[in-house]
Amino acid sequence: MQTRERTVDSEVIRLQPAFDDPERIRSLVQEAGPFAALALTAQTKQERERSGKVLVSFVPPWFRRDLATHGEVHSPGGEEVLFHTGYCDAAARVYRGAEIVDPTTVYVNVMGPVRYPFAPHLDIPVFVHASRRNCPVWLLFAMFCSGLFVEQRVRLATAVTWFFDGPGGAFHYWPEGPTGPMKSEEPPFDNVAVVADNEALYHGVGPLGSVVDESAAPLSVDATIHHESDTGRWRILDPDPVVEYEPSDVRITISWKAEVFSSEQEQAARRELFDAPLPIDDIVARLVDDMRTRGLNPVIPDDPLHDPEWIDLVQSAYPLAPPPVIPRSG
């Protein structure tokens, strides 16, 4: 069954330079470590605890740390990124003059060089009444792909800034949907940002770097990367030392997110429901009604958040449909 494909009703904006003092931002990142395996973010801590397992089949030498979440700063200096006026101004432009930009999130990826691209994907969508705080990721994506909850989707702007002047790492995106033509923002990307609606815009990143050290793989989900202040190098531990990278071989990626509103009333409505219980009965009812119009005959389970047959049915009815390929160079 096909996903209802839609174009992206927003802009893609390139900021260059992203920061007036990039060395200050580099220092904030280096001091924020250690960074955990990016593969762990496939599940929240609560999702891992509920399932009793980590759903990771491959761990590349890519790592992440949150500097701010839900508008709260967790790392010294993180407020300099969270409330960056350049990001906020660009976020309003992404949604063509939105009135209110409410920064929520900053996280940093530290990525070692690899031969393969970061596959095309969507960031996890957020709805007024459903987010990763109260809803599993598979259901959030199904809600988005169904097209039934468009009015409830929270508009998010994402700014992605790179600190890397090496080869490769082009930002590829599909503004007309995954079967439409691909566009690209090309390197060099040192202190450059791309701002877009990454929850609705399929996007991916080309391979980066010219040096690949195979000793960095395979890694476990417990692997971390640290910045060595005395040498300037980045070291992977798992838990013993695995490999060290020169600074020029590592790409630092800062991702910033903000909720964007057209009015104070819209923002107030979002805040009022921020901690509200997940309206799972309403969500299921909408999905069931839609599936029946499409020739399916779903049976509503007693536990729609955990019933395996129901989850398989919903995911097959409303699948993610990323672009089939991303260039293996650039």
C-alpha positions as a Python dict, from the first residue, in 0.01 Angstrom:
ca = {
    (1, 'M'): (0, 0, 0),
    (2, 'Q'): (144, 335, -105),
    (3, 'T'): (231, 629, 119),
    (4, 'R'): (38, 945, 40),
    (5, 'E'): (315, 1154, -103),
    (6, 'R'): (317, 1530, -51),
    (7, 'T'): (551, 1808, -146),
    (8, 'V'): (712, 2019, 125),
    (9, 'D'): (534, 2350, 185),
    (10, 'S'): (840, 2533, 315),
    (11, 'E'): (1175, 2677, 213),
    (12, 'V'): (1529, 2538, 233),
    (13, 'I'): (1772, 2811, 340),
    (14, 'R'): (2153, 2812, 344),
    (15, 'L'): (2326, 3027, 609),
    (16, 'Q'): (2689, 3116, 548),
    (17, 'P'): (2852, 3182, 787),
    (18, 'A'): (2640, 3010, 1050),
    (19, 'F'): (2824, 3159, 1351),
    (20, 'D'): (3021, 3480, 1393),
    (21, 'D'): (3272, 3304, 1622),
    (22, 'P'): (3299, 2945, 1495),
    (23, 'E'): (3602, 2864, 1710),
    (24, 'R'): (3397, 2942, 2021),
    (25, 'I'): (3129, 2698, 1905),
    (26, 'R'): (3390, 2432, 1825),
    (27, 'S'): (3523, 2468, 2180),
    (28, 'L'): (3175, 2427, 2329),
    (29, 'V'): (3133, 2104, 2134),
    (30, 'Q'): (3475, 1965, 2226),
    (31, 'E'): (3411, 2030, 2595),
    (32, 'A'): (3061, 1876, 2586),
    (33, 'G'): (3174, 1513, 2548),
    (34, 'P'): (3185, 1224, 2576),
    (35, 'F'): (2948, 1146, 2290),
    (36, 'A'): (2743, 824, 2279),
    (37, 'A'): (2680, 605, 1975),
    (38, 'L'): (2432, 770, 1739),
    (39, 'A'): (2274, 427, 1684),
    (40, 'L'): (2124, 446, 2034),
    (41, 'T'): (1893, 728, 1930),
    (42, 'A'): (1687, 482, 1725),
    (43, 'Q'): (1501, 426, 2054),
    (44, 'T'): (1438, 640, 2359),
    (45, 'K'): (1553, 510, 2697),
    (46, 'Q'): (1189, 429, 2782),
    (47, 'E'): (1145, 235, 2456),
    (48, 'R'): (1458, 32, 2526),
    (49, 'E'): (1340, -44, 2879),
    (50, 'R'): (992, -152, 2759),
    (51, 'S'): (1126, -378, 2486),
    (52, 'G'): (1420, -513, 2687),
    (53, 'K'): (1652, -484, 2387),
    (54, 'V'): (1837, -240, 2168),
    (55, 'L'): (1713, -244, 1808),
    (56, 'V'): (2050, -180, 1641),
    (57, 'S'): (2208, -403, 1378),
    (58, 'F'): (2507, -185, 1284),
    (59, 'V'): (2699, 85, 1470),
    (60, 'P'): (2898, 326, 1250),
    (61, 'P'): (3163, 560, 1398),
    (62, 'W'): (2902, 832, 1448),
    (63, 'F'): (2820, 976, 1789),
    (64, 'R'): (2576, 1218, 1952),
    (65, 'R'): (2517, 1430, 2260),
    (66, 'D'): (2221, 1653, 2349),
    (67, 'L'): (2309, 2008, 2451),
    (68, 'A'): (1946, 2113, 2503),
    (69, 'T'): (1607, 1941, 2501),
    (70, 'H'): (1253, 2079, 2553),
    (71, 'G'): (1407, 2428, 2582),
    (72, 'E'): (1632, 2330, 2874),
    (73, 'V'): (2012, 2356, 2837),
    (74, 'H'): (2218, 2059, 2958),
    (75, 'S'): (2571, 2162, 2865),
    (76, 'P'): (2769, 2478, 2946),
    (77, 'G'): (2737, 2730, 2665),
    (78, 'G'): (2448, 2546, 2505),
    (79, 'E'): (2229, 2854, 2532),
    (80, 'E'): (2454, 3028, 2277),
    (81, 'V'): (2337, 2779, 2018),
    (82, 'L'): (1979, 2731, 2141),
    (83, 'F'): (1895, 3101, 2118),
    (84, 'H'): (2109, 3183, 1813),
    (85, 'T'): (1935, 3470, 1635),
    (86, 'G'): (2053, 3360, 1291),
    (87, 'Y'): (1877, 3028, 1333),
    (88, 'C'): (1560, 3191, 1463),
    (89, 'D'): (1543, 3437, 1175),
    (90, 'A'): (1597, 3160, 920),
    (91, 'A'): (1330, 2942, 1088),
    (92, 'A'): (1073, 3217, 1038),
    (93, 'R'): (1176, 3240, 672),
    (94, 'V'): (1146, 2861, 627),
    (95, 'Y'): (775, 2893, 705),
    (96, 'R'): (738, 3218, 512),
    (97, 'G'): (717, 3475, 786),
    (98, 'A'): (590, 3281, 1087),
    (99, 'E'): (554, 3510, 1389),
    (100, 'I'): (691, 3298, 1675),
    (101, 'V'): (1001, 3077, 1684),
    (102, 'D'): (1039, 2875, 2005),
    (103, 'P'): (1380, 2697, 2020),
    (104, 'T'): (1362, 2355, 2184),
    (105, 'T'): (1656, 2133, 2094),
    (106, 'V'): (2028, 2126, 2024),
    (107, 'Y'): (2225, 1809, 1965),
    (108, 'V'): (2570, 1747, 1823),
    (109, 'N'): (2687, 1463, 1602),
    (110, 'V'): (3057, 1380, 1578),
    (111, 'M'): (3111, 1167, 1269),
    (112, 'G'): (3419, 973, 1165),
    (113, 'P'): (3489, 924, 793),
    (114, 'V'): (3302, 645, 616),
    (115, 'R'): (3256, 518, 261),
    (116, 'Y'): (2877, 506, 277),
    (117, 'P'): (2615, 783, 284),
    (118, 'F'): (2372, 876, 560),
    (119, 'A'): (2065, 722, 397),
    (120, 'P'): (1764, 941, 303),
    (121, 'H'): (1526, 974, 595),
    (122, 'L'): (1278, 1194, 779),
    (123, 'D'): (1332, 1329, 1128),
    (124, 'I'): (1074, 1206, 1378),
    (125, 'P'): (754, 1413, 1349),
    (126, 'V'): (582, 1584, 1642),
    (127, 'F'): (209, 1643, 1683),
    (128, 'V'): (24, 1872, 1922),
    (129, 'H'): (-89, 1571, 2123),
    (130, 'A'): (178, 1312, 2036),
    (131, 'S'): (558, 1310, 2050),
    (132, 'R'): (839, 1083, 2163),
    (133, 'R'): (748, 1184, 2520),
    (134, 'N'): (427, 979, 2505),
    (135, 'C'): (417, 793, 2173),
    (136, 'P'): (631, 524, 2004),
    (137, 'V'): (826, 628, 1699),
    (138, 'W'): (656, 378, 1466),
    (139, 'L'): (317, 535, 1541),
    (140, 'L'): (443, 893, 1493),
    (141, 'F'): (569, 802, 1147),
    (142, 'A'): (243, 621, 1063),
    (143, 'M'): (46, 928, 1168),
    (144, 'F'): (259, 1142, 939),
    (145, 'C'): (246, 904, 643),
    (146, 'S'): (-130, 861, 675),
    (147, 'G'): (-194, 1228, 601),
    (148, 'L'): (-476, 1217, 859),
    (149, 'F'): (-312, 1440, 1119),
    (150, 'V'): (-183, 1728, 909),
    (151, 'E'): (-365, 1990, 1114),
    (152, 'Q'): (-218, 1852, 1436),
    (153, 'R'): (145, 1836, 1320),
    (154, 'V'): (372, 2082, 1498),
    (155, 'R'): (577, 2281, 1251),
    (156, 'L'): (945, 2236, 1330),
    (157, 'A'): (1238, 2412, 1170),
    (158, 'T'): (1573, 2234, 1180),
    (159, 'A'): (1908, 2405, 1130),
    (160, 'V'): (2200, 2175, 1058),
    (161, 'T'): (2546, 2331, 1083),
    (162, 'W'): (2866, 2158, 977),
    (163, 'F'): (3222, 2212, 1087),
    (164, 'F'): (3417, 2017, 827),
    (165, 'D'): (3622, 2143, 534),
    (166, 'G'): (3710, 1804, 390),
    (167, 'P'): (3567, 1636, 80),
    (168, 'G'): (3215, 1498, 47),
    (169, 'G'): (2920, 1525, 282),
    (170, 'A'): (2676, 1696, 42),
    (171, 'F'): (2325, 1754, 183),
    (172, 'H'): (2070, 1591, -50),
    (173, 'Y'): (1696, 1657, -25),
    (174, 'W'): (1372, 1588, -212),
    (175, 'P'): (1136, 1892, -196),
    (176, 'E'): (878, 1733, -429),
    (177, 'G'): (861, 1406, -237),
    (178, 'P'): (1078, 1095, -251),
    (179, 'T'): (996, 1013, -614),
    (180, 'G'): (1066, 1370, -729),
    (181, 'P'): (1400, 1517, -834),
    (182, 'M'): (1681, 1541, -581),
    (183, 'K'): (1839, 1875, -495),
    (184, 'S'): (2167, 1930, -313),
    (185, 'E'): (2355, 2180, -103),
    (186, 'E'): (2720, 2117, -189),
    (187, 'P'): (3039, 2145, 17),
    (188, 'P'): (3248, 2316, 138),
    (189, 'F'): (3045, 2316, 459),
    (190, 'D'): (3273, 2461, 725),
    (191, 'N'): (3056, 2689, 945),
    (192, 'V'): (2762, 2657, 705),
    (193, 'A'): (2400, 2580, 802),
    (194, 'V'): (2103, 2446, 608),
    (195, 'V'): (1762, 2527, 759),
    (196, 'A'): (1450, 2331, 655),
    (197, 'D'): (1146, 2129, 769),
    (198, 'N'): (1334, 1801, 816),
    (199, 'E'): (1029, 1620, 959),
    (200, 'A'): (857, 1645, 619),
    (201, 'L'): (1158, 1674, 386),
    (202, 'Y'): (1339, 1353, 295),
    (203, 'H'): (1709, 1428, 329),
    (204, 'G'): (2041, 1249, 346),
    (205, 'V'): (2414, 1313, 350),
    (206, 'G'): (2675, 1187, 107),
    (207, 'P'): (2989, 1002, 217),
    (208, 'L'): (3246, 1226, 379),
    (209, 'G'): (3621, 1233, 401),
    (210, 'S'): (3898, 1067, 209),
    (211, 'V'): (4042, 867, 501),
    (212, 'V'): (3861, 557, 623),
    (213, 'D'): (4008, 355, 911),
    (214, 'E'): (3840, 15, 913),
    (215, 'S'): (3962, -42, 1270),
    (216, 'A'): (3668, 176, 1381),
    (217, 'A'): (3428, -107, 1293),
    (218, 'P'): (3256, -308, 1422),
    (219, 'L'): (3156, -105, 1726),
    (220, 'S'): (2910, -180, 2004),
    (221, 'V'): (2629, 51, 2112),
    (222, 'D'): (2836, 128, 2422),
    (223, 'A'): (3112, 294, 2218),
    (224, 'T'): (3189, 660, 2286),
    (225, 'I'): (3406, 928, 2132),
    (226, 'H'): (3610, 1182, 2329),
    (227, 'H'): (3804, 1494, 2236),
    (228, 'E'): (4161, 1483, 2366),
    (229, 'S'): (4244, 1838, 2470),
    (230, 'D'): (4620, 1779, 2477),
    (231, 'T'): (4648, 1642, 2122),
    (232, 'G'): (4332, 1782, 1961),
    (233, 'R'): (4246, 1435, 1833),
    (234, 'W'): (3918, 1247, 1871),
    (235, 'R'): (3940, 900, 2032),
    (236, 'I'): (3682, 618, 2016),
    (237, 'L'): (3658, 395, 2325),
    (238, 'D'): (3461, 66, 2330),
    (239, 'P'): (3548, 48, 2624),
    (240, 'D'): (3916, 19, 2529),
    (241, 'P'): (4071, 260, 2276),
    (242, 'V'): (3971, 168, 1920),
    (243, 'V'): (4097, 443, 1691),
    (244, 'E'): (4203, 807, 1693),
    (245, 'Y'): (4114, 1067, 1430),
    (246, 'E'): (4286, 1388, 1338),
    (247, 'P'): (4054, 1690, 1378),
    (248, 'S'): (4042, 1735, 1000),
    (249, 'D'): (3901, 1382, 954),
    (250, 'V'): (3600, 1435, 1184),
    (251, 'R'): (3285, 1621, 1091),
    (252, 'I'): (3103, 1805, 1369),
    (253, 'T'): (2732, 1853, 1299),
    (254, 'I'): (2516, 2077, 1516),
    (255, 'S'): (2140, 2021, 1482),
    (256, 'W'): (1901, 2282, 1619),
    (257, 'K'): (1523, 2259, 1629),
    (258, 'A'): (1249, 2508, 1703),
    (259, 'E'): (872, 2497, 1706),
    (260, 'V'): (728, 2761, 1474),
    (261, 'F'): (388, 2925, 1524),
    (262, 'S'): (177, 3172, 1332),
    (263, 'S'): (24, 3325, 1645),
    (264, 'E'): (40, 3335, 2025),
    (265, 'Q'): (-291, 3148, 2035),
    (266, 'E'): (-141, 2859, 1840),
    (267, 'Q'): (163, 2852, 2068),
    (268, 'A'): (-57, 2856, 2381),
    (269, 'A'): (-263, 2564, 2251),
    (270, 'R'): (56, 2365, 2198),
    (271, 'R'): (184, 2437, 2547),
    (272, 'E'): (-149, 2346, 2704),
    (273, 'L'): (-130, 1996, 2556),
    (274, 'F'): (245, 1943, 2597),
    (275, 'D'): (209, 1698, 2889),
    (276, 'A'): (-140, 1573, 2804),
    (277, 'P'): (-199, 1196, 2781),
    (278, 'L'): (-175, 1040, 2439),
    (279, 'P'): (-528, 1028, 2287),
    (280, 'I'): (-469, 678, 2159),
    (281, 'D'): (-841, 594, 2115),
    (282, 'D'): (-889, 888, 1879),
    (283, 'I'): (-572, 808, 1686),
    (284, 'V'): (-671, 443, 1644),
    (285, 'A'): (-1025, 539, 1539),
    (286, 'R'): (-896, 767, 1264),
    (287, 'L'): (-656, 505, 1135),
    (288, 'V'): (-922, 232, 1143),
    (289, 'D'): (-1178, 445, 958),
    (290, 'D'): (-923, 530, 692),
    (291, 'M'): (-803, 173, 651),
    (292, 'R'): (-1162, 56, 602),
    (293, 'T'): (-1210, 308, 321),
    (294, 'R'): (-901, 156, 161),
    (295, 'G'): (-1038, -197, 161),
    (296, 'L'): (-882, -322, 483),
    (297, 'N'): (-1072, -474, 773),
    (298, 'P'): (-862, -402, 1083),
    (299, 'V'): (-947, -542, 1423),
    (300, 'I'): (-883, -296, 1705),
    (301, 'P'): (-652, -462, 1961),
    (302, 'D'): (-677, -433, 2337),
    (303, 'D'): (-327, -277, 2349),
    (304, 'P'): (-268, -81, 2027),
    (305, 'L'): (70, 48, 2142),
    (306, 'H'): (220, -298, 2180),
    (307, 'D'): (13, -552, 1985),
    (308, 'P'): (256, -698, 1722),
    (309, 'E'): (-8, -779, 1457),
    (310, 'W'): (-164, -433, 1485),
    (311, 'I'): (176, -263, 1463),
    (312, 'D'): (262, -464, 1150),
    (313, 'L'): (-74, -375, 994),
    (314, 'V'): (-38, -2, 1063),
    (315, 'Q'): (320, 9, 935),
    (316, 'S'): (227, -176, 617),
    (317, 'A'): (-76, 50, 559),
    (318, 'Y'): (125, 370, 613),
    (319, 'P'): (487, 293, 523),
    (320, 'L'): (776, 528, 506),
    (321, 'A'): (887, 552, 143),
    (322, 'P'): (1233, 710, 125),
    (323, 'P'): (1405, 783, -205),
    (324, 'P'): (1552, 459, -340),
    (325, 'V'): (1912, 577, -365),
    (326, 'I'): (2151, 851, -262),
    (327, 'P'): (2473, 929, -452),
    (328, 'R'): (2769, 736, -317),
    (329, 'S'): (3001, 1030, -373),
    (330, 'G'): (2963, 1388, -259),
}
